């Protein structure tokens, strides 16, 4: 008797152990914009893309870390690395970063949104948004929207949203996005941000049909990163002594991001969710297109974009 197939909602358990795809396709001369690029997943992606010859535009919050990463990459590879400093908890910073990139770069071949965070407590940004929702969703959403025309003018081009299996925690409530009425729970807050991001990926995919631009999302693997390091000592102790021992080296994330950014066989693949490089079906709540249309419209309103 054969093995029973994994149900869709548990395929991530199988995919995390699967042999991943790789590519040696060059990225020479391609302009790649990466957010969250000084640590973890974004840092590994930057290293791999530099190895592939890409012209990198690194968007980072900490200028000292960014300068060190730039120096490291340029010492290892003959590539151009430019820096844009922005805090994605501040949407004014996001707008300034997008404006700087539009001013300096006539083309964007690949846009990779890696910036992200997890918080065990509810914190509000200066605009009054729950910070995890702002950094993980609203900021990447606004950044993408502001750069979208330039990306389309650069077609064929790709957009990659670094998402998470954490979207399965859900927590999305359109009537309480900033957790004014509910007790904040870290995993639910994180899940809400990643669910919202996925729902807007499908909306953008529809809008980009025929443009030569693809947009996909991916879970970067169960890897050891600095996400959550902003939390209290109990969280950091538990992560260091327990959770981290079950996590893999984030180099696998960099290799997967490179594949999704460069592989010729993905030129026309869009509107998908990948577990590293394996095409996977997201949780059911993240596929609700009626909710997705509302999330997209509400996200535009929240970041101050017109409704058309």
Helices and strands as residue ranges (DSSP letters): G 8-10, H 11-15, E 31-35, H 40-51, E 55-60, H 63-76, E 81-85, H 91-104, E 110-113, H 131-133, I 134-138, H 139-153, E 157-163, G 165-169, H 186-207, E 213-219, H 233-241, G 243-246, H 251-262, G 264-266, E 273-275, E 278-280, G 284-287, H 289-303
